[in-house]
Amino acid sequence: MEQQSTTPWGKIAVLALGAFVIGADGFMLAAVLPQVAQQLGVSLGQTGLLVTVFAWVYALAAPLCGMLMGRRNRRSTLVLALAIFAIGNGVAALASSFVWMMVARVMAALGSAMMMPTAMALATSLAPAKHRGKAISVVTTGMTMATVLAVPLGSVVGERYGYHALFWAMAVAAVLVLCGIVLGIRAREAQPAQQVPTVRALVAGLANRHVALTLLVTVVIFVAGTSVISYLSAVVQQAGLHEHFSLILFIFGVGSLLGGVLGGWLTDRFAHIWLARWAMLAFSLALALLGVAAGMPGALGLVGGSVLLWTASAWIATIAQQYRVIALAPERAQLNLSLNSSSIYIGQGFGGMLGGAIISSQPAQAIPLVAAGVVVFALAMTSRYETIQRK
């Protein structure tokens, strides 16, 4: 492909919008789980399996799609991915049974797994070398903004129009992004990668015990966070703050954004191992505080403060972990980051299961208390981290 002399930010912005839609779909379900459970006639714990299945399908499909679709034109891959994603959300909007809802979430996860790595790779190929880092940042910002806005928006739309409207909105948004890609990006600008990851390369990445341990810590961190996110509405309701749920979700978004900004700034200034440990400590304390606050009806300030500390510290820990994955093997950074993404979704899958298992037999406030212990376990695992000298 001919090297770009200027950066086509408009085209990269379309990819960022796609990242926002994919990211929003992955988080918005947490805002309407009780509605879905009631409509489909299943327990809240069983409904949490929708989060688990989506996460696990994404985790397994992302590297496999990279290998299977790697030699296909990236524009065509994105069109196919968004079409599958849109159909999946349409099926979810029409689903009248839990089985059909599960099928819909599997389809959406497959589309997401095809979309995100391809969009990131295309963004870097569209930009000249000096702007590739910024291009990645722009697309990543789309995903980050989704984590900030998806749950609050999902809650508002779900309460006002029902969860079906959310899935229809995701389907329509995906079609609009698809049209933007078809009209704005030419096929010759989206040539496939010259080198495609192999199964052997993936296995070799996991063979590095330090990388494997770091990825395992990331899994455990996301088990804790997702178990609480998935049932946050139930936790807030137990605290007697259901009428303030939108405010809690806004605080959740502010904390996520704050953690994302501070995480990058702090990682550039402090040793990433030290930063990860302190962030995990704050993460565990915040979850424990949330669990205690949930048992104190009307403790809005305590619940809001713990949610703010939880989300900010969790993002700081995640960014420090991501830096470590790169620092351990700079020459394999792209491959290791794909494994890191899979680790995040594996953790989210187990987190949905953990939260569902707890709420099936215990009050909602038990979820953040157990999750706090899970983060402490992750913190203990970092005692085996090697020290990497910063260059």
Secondary structure as GFF3:
##gff-version 3
##sequence-region A 1 391
A	DSSP	alpha_helix	9	40	.	.	.	ID=ss1
A	DSSP	alpha_helix	44	47	.	.	.	ID=ss2
A	DSSP	alpha_helix	49	68	.	.	.	ID=ss3
A	DSSP	alpha_helix	74	94	.	.	.	ID=ss4
A	DSSP	alpha_helix	98	126	.	.	.	ID=ss5
A	DSSP	three_ten_helix	129	131	.	.	.	ID=ss6
A	DSSP	alpha_helix	132	161	.	.	.	ID=ss7
A	DSSP	alpha_helix	163	184	.	.	.	ID=ss8
A	DSSP	three_ten_helix	187	189	.	.	.	ID=ss9
A	DSSP	alpha_helix	199	207	.	.	.	ID=ss10
A	DSSP	alpha_helix	209	230	.	.	.	ID=ss11
A	DSSP	alpha_helix	232	238	.	.	.	ID=ss12
A	DSSP	three_ten_helix	242	244	.	.	.	ID=ss13
A	DSSP	alpha_helix	245	267	.	.	.	ID=ss14
A	DSSP	alpha_helix	272	294	.	.	.	ID=ss15
A	DSSP	alpha_helix	300	328	.	.	.	ID=ss16
A	DSSP	three_ten_helix	330	332	.	.	.	ID=ss17
A	DSSP	alpha_helix	333	359	.	.	.	ID=ss18
A	DSSP	alpha_helix	366	381	.	.	.	ID=ss19
A	DSSP	three_ten_helix	382	384	.	.	.	ID=ss20
###
